[in-house]
């Protein structure tokens, strides 16, 4: 199968967006083949037309991804030769359409802002190896917020176990240092069979911001330093969440792949 795809860098979270139509059943295999060709890529999404929105985006594992949403919106603006655009997206894992705003910057990058899905539930759960921990459930993905360190091998073993225990579609473990405002994301997506220490995670940043806002009992704005850069989350008094980051278009490529 010959695929045309775009390589995009949203705050270091290198993303491949595939233009060529691929059946949903073949998307995990296609994503695995592309990630083998592009070893720095952390995730793959598939673009299509949507009758009720500007563009549709389905991640390989059917999860929701804010960084990929910003990337798709930026691509829509580039296609339209627009320096600024508001784009309505139909995104996997999100119950409602997602609005993303992008604006070209003087250095060639784009600033992207996404209206993130409001958390469905925020609670504490007793988890093996971590004790009672904050859990934030979003459309398409659930995040565990950990403020204590954990050895990487244990975290990697825990993610699939916790995902099953929480009956989650996908699971993130967000290692939060609130004093330094640092966030290190580990994301497990069973639908794509991927476990990745991501350079940034938009939904995980949303989850961390929502948890901190719940603790403080009000609105919150926080910028988190993540391995790939800075993401900023704004939580309103009524719990609505907006996320802002930087997106860079790198290149368009083609590949002939075999799907296992």
One Martini backbone bead per residue (centre of mass of N, CA, C, O) as a GRO file, in nm:
protein
  260
    1UNK     BB    1   0.095   0.037   0.024
    2UNK     BB    2   0.043   0.373  -0.064
    3UNK     BB    3   0.161   0.657   0.128
    4UNK     BB    4   0.053   0.976   0.237
    5UNK     BB    5   0.244   1.201   0.453
    6UNK     BB    6   0.282   1.394   0.754
    7UNK     BB    7   0.534   1.582   0.927
    8UNK     BB    8   0.479   1.672   1.274
    9UNK     BB    9   0.553   1.930   1.539
   10UNK     BB   10   0.402   1.907   1.858
   11UNK     BB   11   0.591   1.973   2.104
   12UNK     BB   12   0.774   1.704   2.007
   13UNK     BB   13   0.514   1.519   1.914
   14UNK     BB   14   0.566   1.328   1.675
   15UNK     BB   15   0.358   1.340   1.376
   16UNK     BB   16   0.150   1.134   1.168
   17UNK     BB   17  -0.034   1.228   0.870
   18UNK     BB   18  -0.271   1.061   0.679
   19UNK     BB   19  -0.413   1.088   0.354
   20UNK     BB   20  -0.461   0.808   0.289
   21UNK     BB   21  -0.687   0.579   0.264
   22UNK     BB   22  -0.771   0.371   0.557
   23UNK     BB   23  -0.877   0.117   0.700
   24UNK     BB   24  -0.938   0.071   1.023
   25UNK     BB   25  -0.823  -0.226   1.041
   26UNK     BB   26  -0.530  -0.112   0.912
   27UNK     BB   27  -0.412   0.119   1.093
   28UNK     BB   28  -0.221  -0.019   1.299
   29UNK     BB   29  -0.032  -0.143   1.081
   30UNK     BB   30   0.039   0.120   0.935
   31UNK     BB   31   0.158   0.263   1.181
   32UNK     BB   32   0.385   0.060   1.240
   33UNK     BB   33   0.528   0.094   0.966
   34UNK     BB   34   0.581   0.402   0.987
   35UNK     BB   35   0.738   0.394   1.263
   36UNK     BB   36   0.971   0.228   1.141
   37UNK     BB   37   1.050   0.459   0.932
   38UNK     BB   38   0.979   0.671   1.187
   39UNK     BB   39   1.135   0.656   1.488
   40UNK     BB   40   1.043   0.952   1.606
   41UNK     BB   41   0.767   0.871   1.611
   42UNK     BB   42   0.463   0.865   1.836
   43UNK     BB   43   0.230   0.901   1.609
   44UNK     BB   44  -0.088   0.818   1.432
   45UNK     BB   45  -0.292   0.968   1.177
   46UNK     BB   46  -0.619   0.989   1.005
   47UNK     BB   47  -0.747   1.140   0.725
   48UNK     BB   48  -1.071   1.302   0.653
   49UNK     BB   49  -1.373   1.362   0.556
   50UNK     BB   50  -1.644   1.588   0.679
   51UNK     BB   51  -1.970   1.689   0.672
   52UNK     BB   52  -1.972   1.848   0.979
   53UNK     BB   53  -1.669   1.929   0.906
   54UNK     BB   54  -1.351   2.010   0.804
   55UNK     BB   55  -1.227   1.750   0.965
   56UNK     BB   56  -1.090   1.422   1.003
   57UNK     BB   57  -0.966   1.228   1.296
   58UNK     BB   58  -0.778   0.919   1.330
   59UNK     BB   59  -0.640   0.729   1.545
   60UNK     BB   60  -0.492   0.423   1.547
   61UNK     BB   61  -0.640   0.359   1.849
   62UNK     BB   62  -0.896   0.569   1.892
   63UNK     BB   63  -0.789   0.807   2.024
   64UNK     BB   64  -0.720   1.101   2.184
   65UNK     BB   65  -0.559   1.413   2.038
   66UNK     BB   66  -0.440   1.734   2.071
   67UNK     BB   67  -0.183   1.750   1.898
   68UNK     BB   68  -0.314   1.633   1.638
   69UNK     BB   69  -0.531   1.851   1.618
   70UNK     BB   70  -0.338   2.087   1.573
   71UNK     BB   71  -0.206   1.965   1.320
   72UNK     BB   72  -0.463   1.951   1.143
   73UNK     BB   73  -0.526   2.255   1.155
   74UNK     BB   74  -0.265   2.350   1.025
   75UNK     BB   75  -0.306   2.197   0.758
   76UNK     BB   76  -0.567   2.346   0.680
   77UNK     BB   77  -0.431   2.626   0.662
   78UNK     BB   78  -0.222   2.560   0.447
   79UNK     BB   79  -0.422   2.475   0.227
   80UNK     BB   80  -0.569   2.776   0.250
   81UNK     BB   81  -0.358   3.002   0.283
   82UNK     BB   82  -0.360   3.059   0.603
   83UNK     BB   83  -0.251   3.242   0.895
   84UNK     BB   84  -0.553   3.202   1.007
   85UNK     BB   85  -0.751   2.950   1.197
   86UNK     BB   86  -1.067   2.791   1.236
   87UNK     BB   87  -1.118   2.444   1.335
   88UNK     BB   88  -1.334   2.171   1.271
   89UNK     BB   89  -1.327   1.855   1.441
   90UNK     BB   90  -1.324   1.503   1.394
   91UNK     BB   91  -1.241   1.300   1.678
   92UNK     BB   92  -1.117   1.055   1.818
   93UNK     BB   93  -1.265   1.007   2.142
   94UNK     BB   94  -1.478   1.234   2.071
   95UNK     BB   95  -1.809   1.323   2.112
   96UNK     BB   96  -1.727   1.605   2.001
   97UNK     BB   97  -1.642   1.855   1.840
   98UNK     BB   98  -1.330   2.018   1.758
   99UNK     BB   99  -1.164   2.322   1.837
  100UNK     BB  100  -0.910   2.488   1.635
  101UNK     BB  101  -0.646   2.730   1.668
  102UNK     BB  102  -0.441   2.899   1.419
  103UNK     BB  103  -0.106   3.068   1.401
  104UNK     BB  104   0.126   3.228   1.245
  105UNK     BB  105   0.475   3.266   1.279
  106UNK     BB  106   0.775   3.427   1.217
  107UNK     BB  107   0.946   3.135   1.254
  108UNK     BB  108   0.725   2.914   1.110
  109UNK     BB  109   0.539   2.861   1.316
  110UNK     BB  110   0.262   2.751   1.528
  111UNK     BB  111  -0.017   2.848   1.701
  112UNK     BB  112  -0.207   2.637   1.924
  113UNK     BB  113  -0.566   2.594   1.999
  114UNK     BB  114  -0.763   2.380   2.218
  115UNK     BB  115  -1.073   2.242   2.276
  116UNK     BB  116  -1.111   2.046   2.531
  117UNK     BB  117  -1.231   1.795   2.680
  118UNK     BB  118  -1.423   1.741   2.937
  119UNK     BB  119  -1.409   1.591   3.211
  120UNK     BB  120  -1.587   1.310   3.332
  121UNK     BB  121  -1.367   1.240   3.566
  122UNK     BB  122  -1.257   1.298   3.917
  123UNK     BB  123  -1.033   1.086   4.104
  124UNK     BB  124  -0.957   0.840   4.344
  125UNK     BB  125  -0.724   0.558   4.316
  126UNK     BB  126  -0.632   0.236   4.387
  127UNK     BB  127  -0.295   0.147   4.301
  128UNK     BB  128  -0.065  -0.062   4.210
  129UNK     BB  129   0.240   0.098   4.321
  130UNK     BB  130   0.075   0.402   4.408
  131UNK     BB  131  -0.181   0.408   4.535
  132UNK     BB  132  -0.354   0.686   4.594
  133UNK     BB  133  -0.476   0.832   4.286
  134UNK     BB  134  -0.517   1.045   4.040
  135UNK     BB  135  -0.806   1.042   3.814
  136UNK     BB  136  -0.854   1.125   3.462
  137UNK     BB  137  -1.143   1.134   3.260
  138UNK     BB  138  -1.154   1.109   2.914
  139UNK     BB  139  -1.208   1.114   2.604
  140UNK     BB  140  -1.030   0.815   2.510
  141UNK     BB  141  -0.877   0.888   2.796
  142UNK     BB  142  -0.670   0.803   3.081
  143UNK     BB  143  -0.531   0.967   3.379
  144UNK     BB  144  -0.243   0.948   3.579
  145UNK     BB  145  -0.138   1.125   3.871
  146UNK     BB  146   0.211   1.166   3.955
  147UNK     BB  147   0.426   1.287   4.239
  148UNK     BB  148   0.591   1.028   4.231
  149UNK     BB  149   0.833   0.829   4.181
  150UNK     BB  150   0.919   0.585   3.911
  151UNK     BB  151   1.033   0.334   3.769
  152UNK     BB  152   1.026   0.272   3.444
  153UNK     BB  153   0.966  -0.033   3.438
  154UNK     BB  154   0.717  -0.009   3.626
  155UNK     BB  155   0.552   0.185   3.453
  156UNK     BB  156   0.542  -0.003   3.200
  157UNK     BB  157   0.388  -0.231   3.356
  158UNK     BB  158   0.144  -0.059   3.472
  159UNK     BB  159  -0.017   0.060   3.236
  160UNK     BB  160  -0.173  -0.194   3.134
  161UNK     BB  161  -0.294  -0.269   3.411
  162UNK     BB  162  -0.447   0.001   3.463
  163UNK     BB  163  -0.614   0.004   3.208
  164UNK     BB  164  -0.777  -0.249   3.283
  165UNK     BB  165  -0.875  -0.163   3.567
  166UNK     BB  166  -1.015   0.115   3.438
  167UNK     BB  167  -1.141   0.067   3.158
  168UNK     BB  168  -0.957   0.186   2.928
  169UNK     BB  169  -0.874   0.288   2.610
  170UNK     BB  170  -0.648   0.470   2.744
  171UNK     BB  171  -0.315   0.543   2.900
  172UNK     BB  172  -0.184   0.779   3.136
  173UNK     BB  173   0.129   0.880   3.284
  174UNK     BB  174   0.172   1.164   3.499
  175UNK     BB  175   0.466   1.325   3.583
  176UNK     BB  176   0.448   1.549   3.858
  177UNK     BB  177   0.602   1.880   3.911
  178UNK     BB  178   0.464   2.147   4.056
  179UNK     BB  179   0.699   2.332   4.137
  180UNK     BB  180   0.846   2.307   3.840
  181UNK     BB  181   0.643   2.251   3.611
  182UNK     BB  182   0.652   1.934   3.543
  183UNK     BB  183   0.611   1.690   3.261
  184UNK     BB  184   0.590   1.325   3.227
  185UNK     BB  185   0.496   1.111   2.960
  186UNK     BB  186   0.296   0.806   2.962
  187UNK     BB  187   0.168   0.603   2.682
  188UNK     BB  188  -0.116   0.378   2.641
  189UNK     BB  189  -0.225   0.193   2.333
  190UNK     BB  190  -0.394  -0.087   2.259
  191UNK     BB  191  -0.504  -0.036   1.962
  192UNK     BB  192  -0.176   0.016   1.873
  193UNK     BB  193   0.044  -0.112   2.051
  194UNK     BB  194   0.148   0.133   2.254
  195UNK     BB  195   0.452   0.253   2.431
  196UNK     BB  196   0.519   0.599   2.540
  197UNK     BB  197   0.762   0.844   2.585
  198UNK     BB  198   0.659   1.149   2.568
  199UNK     BB  199   0.732   1.486   2.488
  200UNK     BB  200   0.412   1.529   2.472
  201UNK     BB  201   0.074   1.591   2.634
  202UNK     BB  202  -0.234   1.718   2.601
  203UNK     BB  203  -0.427   1.540   2.773
  204UNK     BB  204  -0.234   1.531   3.020
  205UNK     BB  205  -0.233   1.835   3.070
  206UNK     BB  206  -0.533   1.858   3.114
  207UNK     BB  207  -0.544   1.667   3.358
  208UNK     BB  208  -0.351   1.824   3.541
  209UNK     BB  209  -0.512   2.091   3.539
  210UNK     BB  210  -0.781   1.974   3.646
  211UNK     BB  211  -0.671   1.873   3.914
  212UNK     BB  212  -0.560   2.145   4.024
  213UNK     BB  213  -0.833   2.291   4.007
  214UNK     BB  214  -0.981   2.108   4.204
  215UNK     BB  215  -0.795   2.166   4.446
  216UNK     BB  216  -0.838   2.491   4.435
  217UNK     BB  217  -1.147   2.565   4.335
  218UNK     BB  218  -1.070   2.688   4.037
  219UNK     BB  219  -0.918   2.863   3.831
  220UNK     BB  220  -0.657   2.790   3.570
  221UNK     BB  221  -0.303   2.859   3.494
  222UNK     BB  222  -0.065   2.645   3.312
  223UNK     BB  223   0.285   2.571   3.265
  224UNK     BB  224   0.451   2.294   3.108
  225UNK     BB  225   0.744   2.118   3.125
  226UNK     BB  226   0.849   1.925   2.861
  227UNK     BB  227   1.061   1.749   2.673
  228UNK     BB  228   0.945   1.926   2.401
  229UNK     BB  229   0.814   2.155   2.592
  230UNK     BB  230   0.539   2.389   2.604
  231UNK     BB  231   0.232   2.372   2.787
  232UNK     BB  232  -0.093   2.533   2.802
  233UNK     BB  233  -0.342   2.561   3.062
  234UNK     BB  234  -0.702   2.636   3.069
  235UNK     BB  235  -0.922   2.676   3.349
  236UNK     BB  236  -1.231   2.725   3.422
  237UNK     BB  237  -1.484   2.760   3.647
  238UNK     BB  238  -1.661   2.535   3.465
  239UNK     BB  239  -1.415   2.334   3.333
  240UNK     BB  240  -1.301   2.447   3.093
  241UNK     BB  241  -1.059   2.356   2.825
  242UNK     BB  242  -0.741   2.496   2.721
  243UNK     BB  243  -0.485   2.449   2.467
  244UNK     BB  244  -0.131   2.545   2.427
  245UNK     BB  245   0.093   2.543   2.136
  246UNK     BB  246   0.345   2.413   1.914
  247UNK     BB  247   0.372   2.409   1.549
  248UNK     BB  248   0.549   2.200   1.301
  249UNK     BB  249   0.630   2.180   0.971
  250UNK     BB  250   0.829   1.948   0.790
  251UNK     BB  251   0.683   1.715   0.591
  252UNK     BB  252   0.641   1.525   0.294
  253UNK     BB  253   0.550   1.176   0.235
  254UNK     BB  254   0.635   0.846   0.104
  255UNK     BB  255   0.503   0.496   0.122
  256UNK     BB  256   0.574   0.151   0.102
  257UNK     BB  257   0.359  -0.089   0.248
  258UNK     BB  258   0.315  -0.356   0.482
  259UNK     BB  259   0.046  -0.532   0.624
  260UNK     BB  260   0.021  -0.758   0.893
   0.00000   0.00000   0.00000
